[in-house]
């Protein structure tokens, strides 16, 4: 099977400079990972025309690159709503352009669904139900212009996601969305290694879930809150804090940073406070425990939120 090469990405401006253990900077892939890559490309080549749900993140960008190496009819689709960070939106387009394809944007309306807005532990189910439902209904997915066949819709769920309770996976199964990285045992580490080998700028990108994940479970998701969160995190990245969460508690912003960044955050505390207050927050706090997955949900449980008991699921794709 012939595999066409990918052009390398020139810009790394949005990528964290952190190094990843086990991720080689160049040279050939290890034999087992090279064989795994070949198996993935061959699997994708056998699926017929493809539609790939992209987000500008590590996993979906890698899946798109792999699909294009299968030389199939591939359509990248990006769901756009106020929950999507604009930096991720721009990155998705930039990566697709580098790979020689054009992303088709599709508006989604999860903020019109009261079940989503209520922000329960299963919020991601309603998000993915809206996203995949809209994508599956597109004429370009129902029938490929090139072949007349229906496209297989793929998402970037991977092997490491199996250990978490993920309500969004239920929506994917209900709507017939395939997850080849999960099915073929691709881990995040695998994806980062091959992404770097292929020159994808996302190879060491920190996780960047939807903005709604910064709102504590049980507190309604609103568009003004999403705008505050996005502007706040952008302001902190401008100060050099590349991995950051601004947890929105209404008029209070709770900032989570990796523990290694906490001393610098204290040093810049006045500027951080000024920037976040300029966005509209009345109070700014720095979480001394540092960034941790599912921080919003965990804090809501600690506060006794009746909608966030420990028995309820947390979708760790949204942290």
C-alpha positions as CSV (number, residue, x, y, z in Angstrom):
1,X,0.0,0.0,0.0
2,X,1.4,3.4,-1.0
3,X,1.6,6.0,1.8
4,X,2.0,9.6,0.8
5,X,4.2,11.9,2.9
6,X,3.1,14.8,5.0
7,X,4.6,18.2,5.1
8,X,6.1,19.3,8.4
9,X,4.5,22.0,10.4
10,X,6.6,25.1,10.7
11,X,5.0,26.8,13.7
12,X,5.1,25.6,17.2
13,X,4.0,28.8,18.9
14,X,1.0,27.3,20.7
15,X,2.7,24.1,21.8
16,X,4.0,23.7,25.3
17,X,7.8,23.4,25.4
18,X,7.5,20.5,27.9
19,X,9.3,17.4,26.8
20,X,7.5,14.0,26.7
21,X,9.4,11.0,28.1
22,X,9.8,8.4,25.4
23,X,9.0,10.7,22.5
24,X,11.9,10.7,20.1
25,X,12.9,13.9,18.4
26,X,13.7,12.2,15.1
27,X,14.8,9.1,13.3
28,X,12.8,6.0,12.5
29,X,9.9,4.7,14.6
30,X,10.4,1.7,16.8
31,X,9.5,-1.5,14.9
32,X,6.4,-2.2,17.0
33,X,5.1,1.3,16.6
34,X,5.9,1.3,12.9
35,X,3.9,-1.9,12.5
36,X,1.0,-0.4,14.5
37,X,1.0,2.7,12.3
38,X,0.8,0.5,9.2
39,X,-2.0,-1.5,10.7
40,X,-3.9,1.7,11.4
41,X,-3.5,3.2,8.0
42,X,-4.6,-0.1,6.4
43,X,-7.6,-0.3,8.7
44,X,-8.6,3.2,7.7
45,X,-8.1,2.5,4.0
46,X,-10.6,-0.3,4.3
47,X,-13.4,1.8,5.6
48,X,-14.3,3.7,2.4
49,X,-14.9,7.4,2.4
50,X,-14.3,9.0,5.8
51,X,-15.5,12.0,7.8
52,X,-13.2,12.8,10.8
53,X,-14.6,14.9,13.7
54,X,-11.7,17.2,14.5
55,X,-11.2,19.6,17.4
56,X,-7.6,20.9,16.9
57,X,-6.4,18.6,19.7
58,X,-3.8,15.8,19.8
59,X,-5.9,12.8,19.1
60,X,-8.2,14.0,16.3
61,X,-5.4,15.8,14.5
62,X,-3.4,12.5,14.5
63,X,-6.4,10.6,13.3
64,X,-6.9,13.0,10.4
65,X,-3.3,12.7,9.4
66,X,-3.5,8.9,9.5
67,X,-6.7,8.9,7.5
68,X,-5.1,11.0,4.8
69,X,-2.1,8.6,4.7
70,X,-4.6,6.0,3.7
71,X,-5.3,8.2,0.6
72,X,-9.0,7.9,1.1
73,X,-11.7,10.4,0.5
74,X,-11.5,12.3,3.8
75,X,-13.7,15.1,5.1
76,X,-12.6,16.9,8.3
77,X,-15.5,18.3,10.2
78,X,-15.4,20.8,13.1
79,X,-18.3,21.5,15.4
80,X,-18.4,25.2,16.2
81,X,-20.2,26.8,19.1
82,X,-19.3,29.1,22.0
83,X,-17.9,26.1,23.9
84,X,-15.0,25.8,21.4
85,X,-11.9,27.9,22.2
86,X,-11.0,30.1,19.3
87,X,-7.3,29.0,19.5
88,X,-8.4,25.4,19.0
89,X,-10.6,26.4,16.1
90,X,-7.7,28.2,14.4
91,X,-5.4,25.3,15.1
92,X,-7.8,22.8,13.5
93,X,-7.8,24.8,10.3
94,X,-4.0,25.3,10.3
95,X,-3.3,21.6,10.7
96,X,-5.8,20.6,8.0
97,X,-4.2,23.2,5.6
98,X,-0.8,21.7,6.4
99,X,-2.2,18.3,5.5
100,X,-3.6,19.5,2.3
101,X,-7.4,19.5,3.1
102,X,-10.0,22.0,4.2
103,X,-12.0,21.8,7.4
104,X,-15.7,22.1,7.0
105,X,-17.2,24.0,10.0
106,X,-20.6,23.0,11.3
107,X,-22.6,25.0,13.9
108,X,-23.8,23.1,16.9
109,X,-26.4,24.3,19.4
110,X,-25.8,22.4,22.6
111,X,-26.4,25.7,24.5
112,X,-30.0,25.5,23.4
113,X,-30.5,22.1,25.1
114,X,-31.6,22.6,28.8
115,X,-30.0,19.2,29.7
116,X,-26.6,20.4,28.5
117,X,-27.0,23.8,30.1
118,X,-27.9,22.2,33.5
119,X,-24.3,21.0,33.5
120,X,-24.9,17.6,35.3
121,X,-22.2,14.9,35.4
122,X,-23.5,13.7,32.0
123,X,-23.2,17.0,30.2
124,X,-20.8,15.5,27.7
125,X,-23.5,13.1,26.5
126,X,-25.7,15.9,25.4
127,X,-22.8,17.7,23.8
128,X,-21.7,14.6,21.8
129,X,-25.3,13.7,20.9
130,X,-25.8,17.2,19.4
131,X,-22.4,17.2,17.6
132,X,-22.6,13.7,16.2
133,X,-26.2,14.0,15.3
134,X,-25.5,17.2,13.3
135,X,-22.5,15.7,11.6
136,X,-24.3,12.4,10.7
137,X,-27.1,14.4,9.0
138,X,-24.9,16.3,6.7
139,X,-25.4,15.5,3.0
140,X,-21.6,15.3,2.6
141,X,-21.5,12.5,5.2
142,X,-24.6,10.7,4.0
143,X,-23.2,10.6,0.5
144,X,-19.6,11.3,-0.6
145,X,-19.4,13.5,-3.7
146,X,-16.5,11.4,-5.1
147,X,-18.0,7.9,-4.8
148,X,-21.7,8.3,-3.8
149,X,-21.0,6.1,-0.8
150,X,-21.9,7.1,2.8
151,X,-18.9,8.2,4.9
152,X,-17.8,6.5,8.1
153,X,-17.8,9.1,10.8
154,X,-14.7,8.8,13.1
155,X,-13.7,10.4,16.4
156,X,-10.4,10.6,18.2
157,X,-11.2,8.6,21.3
158,X,-8.1,6.5,22.2
159,X,-7.1,3.6,24.4
160,X,-6.3,5.6,27.5
161,X,-9.8,6.9,27.6
162,X,-11.2,3.5,28.5
163,X,-10.5,3.8,32.2
164,X,-12.7,6.8,32.6
165,X,-16.5,7.1,32.8
166,X,-17.2,9.0,29.6
167,X,-20.9,9.8,28.9
168,X,-19.9,11.1,25.4
169,X,-19.0,7.6,24.4
170,X,-22.6,6.5,24.9
171,X,-23.7,9.1,22.4
172,X,-21.0,7.9,19.9
173,X,-22.2,4.3,20.2
174,X,-25.9,5.3,19.8
175,X,-25.1,7.3,16.7
176,X,-22.7,4.8,15.1
177,X,-19.5,6.8,15.4
178,X,-16.3,4.7,15.0
179,X,-13.2,5.2,17.2
180,X,-10.3,3.4,15.4
181,X,-7.6,4.6,17.8
182,X,-9.6,3.0,20.6
183,X,-10.3,-0.2,18.7
184,X,-6.7,-0.6,17.7
185,X,-5.2,0.1,21.1
186,X,-3.5,3.5,20.4
187,X,-2.4,5.2,23.6
188,X,-1.8,8.9,24.1
189,X,2.0,8.2,24.3
190,X,1.8,6.3,20.9
191,X,-0.1,9.2,19.4
192,X,2.4,11.8,20.6
193,X,5.4,9.8,19.3
194,X,4.0,9.3,15.8
195,X,2.6,12.8,15.7
196,X,6.1,14.2,16.4
197,X,7.6,11.8,13.8
198,X,5.1,13.1,11.3
199,X,5.7,16.8,12.2
200,X,2.3,17.5,13.7
201,X,2.4,20.6,15.9
202,X,0.0,19.0,18.3
203,X,2.5,16.3,19.4
204,X,3.1,17.8,22.8
205,X,0.0,20.0,23.1
206,X,-1.5,20.1,26.6
207,X,-5.1,18.8,26.8
208,X,-7.6,21.4,25.9
209,X,-11.2,20.3,26.5
210,X,-14.3,22.4,25.9
211,X,-14.7,25.6,27.8
212,X,-17.8,24.3,29.7
213,X,-15.5,22.0,31.7
214,X,-14.4,25.0,33.7
215,X,-17.9,25.5,35.1
216,X,-18.5,23.5,38.3
217,X,-20.9,20.6,38.0
218,X,-24.4,21.6,38.7
219,X,-23.9,25.3,37.8
220,X,-25.6,26.4,34.6
221,X,-23.3,26.8,31.5
222,X,-23.9,30.3,30.0
223,X,-22.3,32.1,27.1
224,X,-21.1,35.0,29.2
225,X,-19.3,32.5,31.5
226,X,-17.7,30.8,28.5
227,X,-16.4,34.2,27.1
228,X,-14.9,35.1,30.5
229,X,-13.2,31.7,30.8
230,X,-11.7,31.9,27.3
231,X,-10.5,35.5,27.7
232,X,-9.1,34.6,31.2
233,X,-7.1,31.6,30.0
234,X,-5.8,33.6,27.0
235,X,-4.6,36.4,29.3
236,X,-2.7,33.9,31.4
237,X,-1.2,32.2,28.4
238,X,0.0,35.6,27.3
239,X,1.9,35.7,30.6
240,X,3.6,32.4,29.7
241,X,1.4,30.0,31.6
242,X,0.8,27.5,28.9
243,X,-1.3,24.9,30.9
244,X,-4.0,26.7,32.7
245,X,-7.6,26.4,33.8
246,X,-9.8,29.3,34.9
247,X,-12.6,27.7,36.9
248,X,-15.6,30.0,36.7
249,X,-17.5,30.5,40.0
250,X,-19.6,33.5,38.8
251,X,-17.9,36.6,40.0
252,X,-14.9,34.6,41.3
253,X,-12.1,33.1,39.1
254,X,-10.2,30.1,40.6
255,X,-6.9,29.7,38.7
256,X,-5.4,26.2,38.4
257,X,-1.8,25.9,37.2
258,X,0.7,23.0,37.3
259,X,2.4,23.0,40.7
260,X,5.7,24.0,39.1
261,X,4.2,27.2,37.9
262,X,2.8,28.3,41.3
263,X,5.9,30.2,42.5
264,X,5.9,32.2,39.3
265,X,2.1,32.8,39.6
266,X,2.6,34.2,43.1
267,X,5.3,36.5,41.7
268,X,2.9,37.8,39.0
269,X,-0.1,37.7,41.3
270,X,-0.9,41.4,40.9
271,X,-0.8,41.3,37.1
272,X,-2.9,38.1,37.0
273,X,-5.5,39.7,39.2
274,X,-5.6,42.9,37.2
275,X,-6.0,41.0,33.9
276,X,-8.8,38.7,35.2
277,X,-10.6,41.6,37.0
278,X,-10.4,43.5,33.7
279,X,-12.3,40.6,32.1
280,X,-15.1,41.0,34.7
281,X,-14.2,38.8,37.7
282,X,-14.6,40.6,41.0
283,X,-12.3,38.1,42.9
284,X,-9.4,36.0,41.8
285,X,-8.0,33.0,43.7
286,X,-5.0,30.7,43.0
287,X,-5.6,27.1,43.8
288,X,-2.7,26.0,46.0
289,X,-3.2,22.3,45.0
290,X,-2.4,23.2,41.4
291,X,-4.0,21.9,38.2
292,X,-5.6,18.5,38.4
293,X,-8.1,16.8,36.1
294,X,-11.8,17.2,36.9
295,X,-10.9,20.0,39.3
296,X,-14.3,21.7,38.8
297,X,-16.3,18.6,39.5
298,X,-14.1,17.6,42.5
299,X,-14.5,21.1,44.1
300,X,-18.3,21.0,43.6
301,X,-18.5,17.6,45.4
302,X,-16.4,19.0,48.2
303,X,-18.9,21.8,48.5
304,X,-21.7,19.3,48.9
305,X,-23.3,20.0,45.5
306,X,-26.3,17.6,45.3
307,X,-25.7,17.2,41.5
308,X,-22.1,16.1,41.9
309,X,-22.0,13.2,44.3
310,X,-19.0,10.8,44.2
311,X,-21.2,8.1,42.7
312,X,-21.9,10.1,39.5
313,X,-19.7,10.0,36.4
314,X,-17.1,12.5,35.5
315,X,-16.2,12.8,31.9
316,X,-12.4,13.2,32.1
317,X,-12.2,14.3,28.4
318,X,-13.6,17.6,29.7
319,X,-11.1,18.6,32.3
